Amino acid sequence: MARPGARNLITDIEGILVGQAEDPGVRTGVTVVVAVTPCLGAVAVAGGGPGTRETDLLGSGRLVSGHVDAVCLSGGSAYGLAAADGVMDGLRAEGRGFALARRPGVPATPIVPGAILYDLANGGDKDWGETAPYAGLGRAAFAATGKAFRLGRAGAGYGAMAGTAPGGTGSASIVTDDGFSVGALAAVNSFGSVRMPGSDAFWAWPYEIGGEFGGARPAAGLSFDAEDWGAAKASAHPRENTTIACIATDVAVSHDEAQRIAQMALAGMARAIRPVFAPTDGDVIFVLSTARREAALPRPLLVARLGELAAGTLARAIARGVYEAEQPS
C-alpha cells in the first residue's frame, strides 16, 4: 500500500525544502517552497478572486516553465505578493536564477511564482507605516529553509481562518509501492467549511492515514441538507477567502503533464472544503517536478496516478493544517 513519507511533509520529496516566517504583531506570515535545483513548474487557478505573481510564466510554451527556483505563499492579500521579492534576494545571493546566457555583471533572475491569501481583517496590527513587512518575511522564510517545518499557525497560514475555524498551514506526503513520491503543502483560509455539518469529522476523513488529523469519523447514517455548508464563514467578501497550495513530485513529467496533474489536484480542495472555488475565493495550486525519478509506465496511466495521489494528499494537507491550528500551542 502507498504510505506517507518519513516526515509526512512535502519535504519528503527529494530536492524540496520549506521555510517559514511570521510576524505575530501583524498576524501574518510567509511560506516558501524551494527547489534545491531548478525544476519544472505548472499552475492551476480555480478561485474567482485570485492574487498571483508570475503565473503566466508557467503557461504552455513559456520560456522558463522548466526553471522554477521557488514558490512563495503569503498572507497579506496583494501586499503579500512582495514576499517573493525577499525570496528572490536570497536566491540571488546564492547565484540562483534564470539567464539565457551568463555574463559578468548581469545578474540572473530567480523565478519565484507566488500566491496570496487575505488576512488583513484578522485583528492584527496592520498599521505598518511606509513599508509593508512582506519582503522581509520572504527573506526570513528563505533563510529558514530546511526539511522540518511547523504546521498549523505558521507561515502563510498564520493569520488564516477556515470557515469559522482557525486556518493554518498543512502538509502531507505519499510514497507508492513502486517508489513514486508526491507531497502537498496548503495554506488554508477558506470561505467554506472543512468539517461535515453537525460533526467533528473533516470532509477529508476518508483520506486520513494513521490519525494524522485527529481520527474523527461521521456518525453512522449522518446526512445533511444540500445547502447546509456547516461552519462556513457567515459572509463572503471578494479576495478574502483562499486556499493556496503547492504539490511536488520526484517523477519526471512534461509541462503539459504537470499542468494536468495541477488540474486533477484541484479535486483535493473539493474533497476537503465545502463550498470551494467560489467567486470570492482565490484558490491556486502550483505543481513542481524535481524529475529525480523516471517512470517506465504509459504516460496517461502515470499522469492519472500522480494526479489522483496529488488530490488525495492535498485533501489530507488541508485537514492537517486546520487540525494542527486548533491544537494548544
N, C-alpha and C positions, 0 to 999 in steps of 0.2 A: 504493500500500500504506500501511497505517497505520504510524506510526513513533513512536519516543519523542519527547517534547518536548525543548526546548533543554537542560534540565538533567537529564532523566530522573529527575525527582523530583516528588513530589506538589505542590510549589510551582510547577510549570508550569501549574497551574490558576490562572487569574487570580482574585485575591481571596483566595488561601490563602497563609498564612505558617506557618513552623515554627520553634520554639525548643526548645533542649535544655539540660539541666544535669545534672551528675554529681557525686557525692561519692565519690572514689576510695577513701577510707578505709573507708567503709561498703560500697563496691562496689555502688552502686545509682544510679539516675538517673530523669529525668523527660523526657518529650517532650510538647509541646503543639502542637496544630494549631489555628491561629487564623483565623477568618473576618474579613476586613477590615471587612465589614459583615455583620450578622446573616443567617444563611442557614437553609435548611430542613435538618432532620436526621432520620435514621432509624437503627435498630439491629437487628442480628440476634445473638442469643446462642445458641451451639451447644454449648459445652462443659458438662460435668456439674457443674463446680465453679467458676462464675464469681464474680468480685468486681467489682461495678459501682457506679456512682453516677449518679443522675438518669436512668437509662434508661427508667423509667416515663413520664417526660415526653415521650419520643419515640414513644409508642404512638399508635395511631389515635384521633382525637377529642380529643387533648390540646390544651391552650390554647397551649403555647409551642413545639410541634414545628417551627414555621416561624421561630423565633427562637433559633438556636443561635449563641453567641458564640465558643466554642472547644470542642475535645475534648482531654481530658487523659489521657495514657497514662503509667503509672508502675510502677516496681518497688516492692518493699516489702510485698507482699501487702496486707492490709487497712489497714496503716499508711499505705500509699501513696495511699489514697483522699484523704488530707488534702492532697495536692499540688494538687488543684483549688481548695482554699482560697486558696493563693498566686496561682493564675491569676486567681481572682475578684478578689483585691486589686488586681492590675494592671489588669484591665478596669474595675473600679470607679473607679480613679484617673483613667481616661480618660473617665469619664462613660458607659461602656457598660453595657447591661443591659436587662432587660425590665421594663416598667411599664405597667399598664393606663391610667394617667394620670400624667403628670409633675406632681409637686407639690414646692414648695420644702421643703427639709429632709428629704425622703423619698427615700432612695437607690433607684435602680433595682437589679434583681437580675441580675447576669450569669448566663447559662445555660451551664453547663460540665459536660456529661456526661463520665464517665470510666470507665476500667477499669484493673485492676492485674494484674501477674504476680508470681509468687513467686520472690524471690531471697534469702530470709533465710538459707538454708543454703549460701551460695556462698563462705564463708570470710572475708567482710568483717567488720569490727568493728561489730557491731550493738548494742553497749553504749553507746547514745547518751544515756543519762541520762533526765531527765524529759520532754524534748521531742524527738520524732522529727524528722528533717531534712526531711520531705517538703513541708510548706508553704513552707519557704524555697527548696527546689529548684523548686517550682512558680513562685514569684515570679521566680527567676533564669531559668528557662526562658522565661517570658513576656517578660522584659526582653531576651532574646536573639533574639527572633523576627525572621526575615528570609527571604529566598528560598533562601539557601545553608545547608546543614547537613551534618554528618558522618554517615556510615553505619558500620555495624559496632559496635564497642564504644563506644556513645554513647547518650545519652538513656535512655529506658526499657529499652533492651536492653543497657545497660552491664554488668550482672551476670548476664545470662541464659545459659542453656545450651539447645542444640537437640539433643535426644537426648544423646549423649556428646560432641558437637562444641560449640565456643563458639557461643552465640547472639548476637543483636545486633539492631540497628535497620536496616531496609532500606526502600528506596523505589524506585518506578519510575513512569513515565507513558507514555501513548499518545495520539496525535493522529490522527484519521481523515482520509481524503482530503476529506471534506466539513466538516471543521473541528471535530468534537466532541473534547473533551479529557477524559480520565479519568486520575486519579493514585491511587496507593496508598502507604500507609506501614504498616509492620508492626514490632512488637517481638516477637521470636521466642524463646520459652522453652518449647519443645515437649517433651512426653514422646517423641513419635515422631521418627523419623529423617528428615532432609531429603535423604539420598542413597540411591541404589539399593544393595542388598546386594552386596558384592564389587566396588564400582565407585566412582570419584570423581565420577561423574555425579550431578547433582541430579535428584530426581524431576521437578522443573520444567524439565528441559533442553529439551523440545520448544518451550517458550515463550520461550526466551532470544533476545535480539536483540543482535547485534553483540558477542558475547562478554562481556556485562555481568556474568556471574558465572563467568568462567573458561573457558567453552567446552568443558568435559569432556563426552564422549559415551560411552554404554554400548558395550561391545564387541558386535560382531555376534553374534547368537544368544544373548545373555545371558538367562538365565532364573533364577528363584529360587523357593523354596518359598513357598506361600501364607501360611505363618506365620513366615517369616523377615523380621523388621522391620528388619534391618540394625542400624545404630548407634543404636537407641533406648535410652532410659535403662533400666538394669538393673531398677529398681524404680520404681513409680509411687505417689506419695502424694497424697491429696486436696489440691487447690488449689495444687499445686506445679508444674503444667505448663500453660502457657498461651501462645497466640499472640493478641495483641490488635492490632487494625488499624483504620485509617481509610481510606475511599475518598472521593475528591472528584471532582466533575464540574462543568463550567461550564454544562451543559444544564439548562434549567428543567424540573422534573418535579414531579408532585404528591407528597403524602406517601405515598400507597399505592404509587405507582410507585417511590419511593425505598426503601420497605420491600421491594418485590420485588427491586430491584437488590441490596440488602443480602443477601437470601436467596440470590440467584444467585451473589453474590461468595463465599459460603462454599465454593463449588466450587474456588476458588483455593487455599484451605487444603488441601483434599483432594488437589489436584494436586501440592502441594509437600511435604506431611508425611504420614508413614505410621507408625502409625495417628494419627488425629485425631478430635476431638470425643468423646474417651473420658470415662468417668465422673470421672476425676481432672483433666481439662483444664478450663480456664476461657475457652475461645475466644470472642471477641467481635469483631464488625465494626460500626463506625459508618459511615454514609454521609452526606455533606454535598453539597448542591447550591447553588452560588452563583447559579444562574439568570441568568447573563450572556449566554446564547445560547438562542434559541428554535429549535425543530426542527419543520419542516413535514413530518412523517412520521406515518403511522398509529401511534398510541400503543403498541399491542402490539409492533410491529416496533422502535420506538425503545427501549422498555424491554428487549427481548431483546438488542439490540445493546449497550446500556450495561451490562447485567448480565454479558454474556459478556466484554466488554472489562474490566470490573472484576475478574472472576475471573482472567483471564489476567495482568493487570497485578499483581494481588496475589500470584499464584504467583511472578512474577519478583521482586517486592519481598522476599518471604520468602527466596528463594535468595540475593539480593544481600546481605541482612542477615547471613547466616551466612558467605558468601564473604568479605565485607569484614572481618568479625570475625576471620577466620583470617589476614588479611594482616599482615605485620610492621608495627609502629607506627613 
